[in-house]
Amino acid sequence: MSKSAKVVIIGAGVSGLKAAEVLLSSGKLDKNDLLILEAQDRVGGRLQDTKIEDSKLGIKYALGALWYHDTLANTPLRDLQEKGLVKVGDVYYDDLDAPTFTKDGVLDVSSSKLNRALEEASQFFPLFFNDETPDLSCDEVVTEYIKAHEKLLTEEQKEYLNRGMRLLEIWHGIPSVKASGRMALLKHEGRNLLNKKGFTFLIDTLKKEIPDSCFLLKQPVRSITQEMHAKKSIMVETKNGLTVETDFLIVTVPLSILKLDSNDEYGITWSPPLPKPLKGVIDNLGFAALGKVFFEFDRIWWDNKEERFQVFPNKVEASEVDHALEKLPPPFTFPALVVNYAKLYPNKLGGSLAILTPSPLTNYLESHPNEAWTYFKPMLEKIAIKPIEDPVNTLVTDWTKNPFIRGSYTAIPAETADLALLNAMEHESLGLEGSNIRFAGEHTVSKGTGCVHGAYDSGIREADWVLNALSKPSSKL
């Protein structure tokens, strides 16, 4: 079977949908000019909710993003507010200092001024690096901070600084002993705003603007060929035998798919091969595995006034956390951020907690979800103010097991970190020289990398690029 369209978009995540919405709203293309190829049987990509029937409490949990980041410069937040789709009560800043716990119980980070030392350690990161400074891991930079300020730090602060800064793993999705210190704390433009509505409504909002005839689901791409002198210069073939010819192609598949060898069952064959500079960027960027575990309970046994809790890990050797796990690690091996869903979604039937997990713990728990409570129970016992009870239901993400996603989002390991990598993905090296193949997604931006708004902005960027090309007199269309 074969089809033809002026513009083809690979991937129906937020970047692909936003690109399609911009293209169609321009008036320069109609529904017959655009096709969106999606490997899965649904749209939304890494923005997905659990099914309501999977919950004992009737809650749909956001498996992907939950926060609007960089709220001073967050384009989808601004657009949704202008449309009246984000109102008071839909969002709130959940940035109160969270109660902190260790294996020994509550840790008073305020009285010990540990919170202030953690803030100063964060400020130390960008000051530590100059153009000549080799990159270090996040953990190594914190150690350098302690060395530089040892005489001004208390013993308690020195004891907990490395362990507390490991909470960065919850945002980056990879262990702090591997994550780039140079890239760990790039400047943010605003606070984090918790999104009570989740992000699937953003997907639904965009999808409403795109005719159903534009979508071709369950069409994983096998190969992309460009022939510069053909009538339609780009040909896309899917694993199901569909061939699509097009003038412009926007590729929004996750970085994890781009990194696959063409011989892999889920890899993409490029003809001609991707240029070496672009292939080098793809190879050197990392891909994280941030996951979530949801526990539902018949009753609330924690302090329901708190928005969230944070648990510092034990002091562990790098060798315990920097590789794939073959068995369940001891509790407190990794940090935990616990979101109090009972406060977020009050429920007469009980309450729930959501725990964000970094790799490689995410990878292990997504393959062994029945072991999640065994790992977290000793940690959650520390936050209990009433006798703890076992959950009546456990839900675990499966991003690392999904062959079309394979994890969460872009992460930068210390050994390859270079801001030029992200800048390269954002500018002209993004497109293959002399062709109309473009790339979009959270991995193609230097601001908003790994975030919904980064992916959204990249969709706008590439749609504008196509529209500009269409308007040129030299266009062959």
N, C-alpha and C positions, 0 to 999 in steps of 0.2 A: 504494500500500500504506500502511496506517496501523496504528499501535500506540498503546497507552496504558499509562502507569505512574505510580505515585505520585511517584517521583523519577527524574529523568534526569540523567546526568552526561555532559558533552561532553569527551572526551579520556581516553585510557587510559594516561596517564603516571603518575608516582608519586603526584601529588596526587589524581588521579581514582581510582586504585586504592585508595589509603588511605581516601579518603572512602567508597568502596563497602564496603570491609572493615569499617569502623566501623559503618556503617549496618546491614549484615547481621548483625554480631555482637551488635547491641543487642537483637535479638529483636522489635523493633517493625516490621521489614519482612522479607519473605521474597523469594525469587528472582523471584517474579512481580510484585513492587512496584518493581523497579529495572531500568533499562536504561543501558548505557554505549555512547555513540556514539563511534566512533573513525574518523578520516579515513583512516588508513593501514591496511595489511593485517596489522599486528602491534600488540601492546601494548608499552608501555615508553617511548614518546615519545623524549626526548633521552637515555635510558639504553639503550644498544645496544652490542653487541660485534660485531667482525668475524666472518665465518664461518671456521671452522677450516680449511676447504679453500682459503681464500684465502692462507693462510700457508705458507711453505716450511718453517717450523719447527714447525708444528702448534700454534700459539698463537692463542688468541682475545684480541684486543686490545680494551680498553674505549675506545670512540669518544667516550663522554661522560665523566661524572664519574669520578675515580679516587681522590679523597681524602674522608675524613670531616673536615669542618671544624668548628670550635667544639666540640671533643670533650668539654668540660665540660658542655655543654648540648645534645648531639646526640641527639634523640629516637629516630631509627631505629637508631643505634648501640646505645643503651641497650636498646631493645626486642629487637634481634637477639641481644644478649649474654644477656639474660634467657631467651631461647628456646634458648640454646646453639648458635646458628647462626654466631656470630663467636667464634672461639677463638684461643688463642695460635698464632701462625704465620700467621694470616689477615691480620693487620694489623701495621704497625710504623711508628714515627715516623722518617721519613726526613729529619730536619731537621739533620743534620750540615752544617757549613759546606761548601758545594760548591766545588770548584775553579773558578776564574773565569778567563776568557780574553777577549782582545780580538784585533783583527786583527794585533797585534804579538806574540801568544803569551800565555803564562800571566801573570796579574796577581796579585801577592801582596797580597791585600786585608788579610791579617792584619798583616804587618810594617809596611805603610803606614797601618795603623789605619783604612783606608777602610771596613771593615765596621762599626766603631764609629761613624764619621761618618754612614754610611747609616742606622744605627739611630737616631741623634740626629735626623737629618733627618726620619725617620718620626714621632718624638715631637713635632717642630716643627709638624706639620700641624694637630692639634687645638688647639694653643696659638695658632696664627696667627689662627684664625677666632673672631670673636665674632658676636653677632646682627646687628651693623651692617656687618661686613666683607663686601664683595661676593665672590662666588665667583671663584676663579682655577683654571686648569688645574693638574693635578699638576706639570707641568713648570715652570709659573710659580711655584708654591709652593716648589719646590726652589731656584729662582733667588733667591727672597726669603730663604730660609734661608742661602744662600751670602753674600748681601749683609749679613745681620745678623751673621754670624759670620766674616766674611772674614779678620779679623786672627788668628783662632784656627785657621784651616784651612791645611793645607799646599797647595802648588801642585798636587801630585798628587791630593789630595782634591778640590780645586776642579775639576780636569780631568775627573774621573770621576763626580762626584756625580750630575749630571743623567743621564748615560748609565747609571749603575748603578740609579738609581731608575726607569728605564724598564722594569725587570723587573716593575713593577706591571702593565704591559700584559698580561703572561702571566696574571694573575689577573682583571683587569677586561675583557680582550678588546678594548679600544679604545686608540688611541694616547694617550700621556700628555699630548700637547699638546691633547687634546680632553676627557679624563676630568676629572670634577669633583674638585678638590682637597679641597673641604669633605667630600665623601662617600667619598674614596678609602681612608681608614684609620679607618673606624668601629671601635669597640671589639670585639675578638674574645674569645670565651669558651672558651679552650683552644687547644691546638696542632692541627696538621694531621696526620692519621693516614692513611697510605697504605693503601688497601684492595686487597690482593692478589686477592681474590675478584671484584673489580669490583662493579657494582651491579645487573647483570641478575638476580642471584640474589635480590635484594630484590624485584624485579618478580615473579619466579617465586613467591616466598614469599607475596606479597599475592594473586597471581592464583589460587593454590590455594584461597583462602578464598572465591572468587567463582565461582558456577556459570557454565559456558560459555554457558548460555542468556541470561545478562545482557549478553553482548557482541554488538554489531553493528559489524563491521569494514567498512572501505572505505565509510564513510558521512560524508563531509565535509559540514558544516552550511552551508546557504545562507542561512537566515533564522530569526529568533527573534521570535515575536509574543506579546504578552501582552494578554489581554482580561480585565479585572479581574472581570467579572460572569459569565464563562462557567463551565460546570461544571468544566472543566479549564482553568485560567486561562492556561496557557502552551502554545504550539504551536511545535514545532521542525520545520523542513523541511530535508531534505538535498538535495544536488545530484543524488542518484540517485532522487528522487521519493518517498522515505519521509517520512511525516508522523507525528510522535509528540506526543501530548498528555500533559501532566503537571501536577502540582500544584507541584512544586519542581524547580528547575533549577540545577545547579552547573556553571559554565563554567570549564574548566581549560585552554582552548587557550592556546598561547604568546602572550606580549605582542606578538610580531611579527605574529600574525594579527589580534589586536584592533586593531592600528594601521592595518590595511589599510582603504582606502576600500571602501564597500559595492559599488561598481561594479567592483572588482577581481575577477578570476576566482575568487580564493580568499578574498575578503572575506565578511563576514557582514552581512546587512541586519537592522537592529533596528527593530521597530515596537511602540511608539513609539521614536524615536531615544534613544540613551543620554543621560542628563542631562548638561548642559554641564560641571558640575564633574568628573564621572567621565571624560567624554571628554577634558577638559583634562589630567587625570592621565595617561591613556593616551598622549596625544600628546606630553607632555613627558618621559616616561621614554624612555630609549634602549634599543637592543637590540644586543648585542655579537656578535662572530664569533670566538670562540676555537676554534681547530681543532687537529688533530694530524696529524703525518706520522710514519709508521713505516718505518724502514729495516731490512731483514734482511740479514745477512752470513754468508758461509761460515765466517768466523773472527773472533775478537775482536781488534781492533787498538788498543783503548783500555784504560785502566786499569780492570780489572773489579772492583777493590776499592771504587771510588767508586759511590755510589748515584745521583748525578746530576752534571751539569756545567751551568754557566751562562755565557753568552756575552754580553758587553756590546756594544751596537751602536756604530757610529761616531757622531761628532757630525754631526747632519744638521739641515737647516732644516725647520721645521714643514710647509712646503709640499710636502716630499717624502713625508710620511707621513700627512697628514690628509685624503686623498681617495682615491677608487677608483683602483687601479693599472691602467694600460693595457698595461704590459709588465713583465717580471720586473725587480724592483729589483736594484741591486748587493748582493752579500753584505754582511752587517753593517749593513744599513739598519735592521733590527728586532732586538730582543733575542731570545735563544733560551734556553729551559730544556730540557735534554736529560736524559731519564730513562733510566737504564741498565737495560733490560729483561733483559739477560744476567745481571745480579745478581738481579733480581726473579724471573725464570723461567730458571734454569740449563738449558741445552739442549746436548746432545751434537752437534747438527747445526750449531751456530753461535751467533750472538748477534744481538740487535736493539737499536735505539735508538728512543725515541719523543721527538719534539720538539713542544712546544706552541707555537702560533703565534697572534698577535693579528691583528685586522683593521688595515688592509686586506690584509695579506699572506695571511691565511686565505682571503679571498674569491678572490684571484688563484690561489693554489695549488690550491684546490678545483676551480677551472675549468680549470687547467692542471697536473694532477698529474705529468705527464711532465717538468716543469721543476723539481720539488722538489729533486732531487739537484744540479742545476746551481747552485741558490741555496745549498744548505747544505754542499756539499762543501768549499769554501774555509774555512768556519767549523769544520767537523768536523776538518779537517786540523790545527787547532790543538790538539785534545785527543788526537791520536794519539800513542801511544808505540811503535808499530810502523808499517811502511808501510801506508798506508790503501788499502783496496780498495773497488771499486764495490759497491753493494748487489746482491743477487740477487733482491730483491723490494722494492717500494715500495707502501705503502698510505696513502691520504690520505682524511680525512673528507670528507663532502659535505653538511654541515649547511646551508650557505648555498644550496645547489642544491636542497634539499628544499623544495617549495612549502608544505608543512604545518608547517615548522619555521623555515626562513629564517635560521638563525644559532644562537647558543648560549643566551644568557640576558640578563637585564636589566643594563644599564649606564647610568650617569647622566652625561651631558655637562655641562660646567661652566656653559654658558649657561642651563640649566634646573634645576640641582640645588636640591633643597629636600627636607629630611627629611619635611616635611609631605606630600609626594607619596606616599611609602611608607606613612606613617601613615594617610593617607586610604584607600589600597587595603586596609588591614587592618581598618578599622573600619566604621561604619555606612554611609558613602558607598559602600562596596563593593556593597551591594545597591541595586537600583532602588527608589526610595521606594514603599512600599505594595505591593511585590510579593515573590515568593518566588524571584527570580533572584539567585544568588550567584556569586562568583568565587573561584577558588582557583588556586594555582600559585606558583612562586618569585617572581613579580613582585608578589605580594599580601602580602608580609611585610616588616617593617622589620628583623627579625633573621633571618639566613639567606637574604637576597636572593641569587638566583642559585645557590643550593645545594640539594642533595638534601634536606637536613633542613628547609630552609625550605618547600619544596614539600610534603613529608610532613606537617609541622605544619599547613600551611594546609588540607590535606585533612581532618585531625582537626577543625580549627576549624569548617569548613563542615558537616561531618557532624553535629557537636554542635549547630550552629545549627538544622539541619533537625529533629533529634530533639527539641530543645526546642520547636520550633514544632508538631511532631506531638503533643506532650504537652499543649498548651494546650487547655482546654475549648472555646475559641472556634474551634478548628481546624475547617474544613469537612469534614475527612476522616472 
